[in-house]
Amino acid sequence: MTGGKRGLRGSLVMLWAIVGFSTLLIYGLAKLANATAGAFSASLGPHHIAALIASAVAMAWFEGYRGFQQSFSPRFAARAAELGEHASTLQALLAPLVCMGLLWAPRRRLISAWSLTCGIVILVLLFRQLPQPWRGILDGGVFVGLTWGLIATWGAVAGALIQRHQQPHHRPAVAAD
């Protein structure tokens, strides 16, 4: 299915999935940047700097590498490639949410994705209650993890697009769903 409307439609669906997802993450990153900057308006002691470094390293490892690069991003890319080939009109319109595993996924994935999303919302609400500089310190770590995750997802989707054009009849399995 190279070329033609199906190929162009599939590429547009994949593009919409990553642009929609990226927009959500970039919005969150902008909010986190403001909160992190607030931490630096206060005078930071050595223990604050150590906590900021620890937060950044921990979130880079757990959220960025383990959460995104090793788990979420490959699944997102596989779903995007699958949608690029087989999406209904509604699935194409909701591609970012479908690729995030929030819609049209196996029951276990839906439960996992929605539970994680609700947990993140709860953590955001709790973090907002922390005084500065601690809120900014934690948000700085999350900023690092989400930035890593966004870049990892871009890379995974780019790889899926390249593979899609090199092997047009290959149907990727949705990893670990």
Secondary structure, DSSP 4 states (H G I P E B T S, - for coil): --SHHHHHHHHHHHHHHHHHHHHHHHHHHHHHHHHHHHHHHSPP-HHHHHHHHHHHHHHIIIIIIIIIIIIIHHHHHHHHHHHHHH--HHHHHTHHHHHTTSSSS-HHHHHHHHHHHHHHHHHHHHHTTSPTTHHHHHHHHHHHHHHHHHHHHHHHHHHHHHHHHHSTT-----TT-
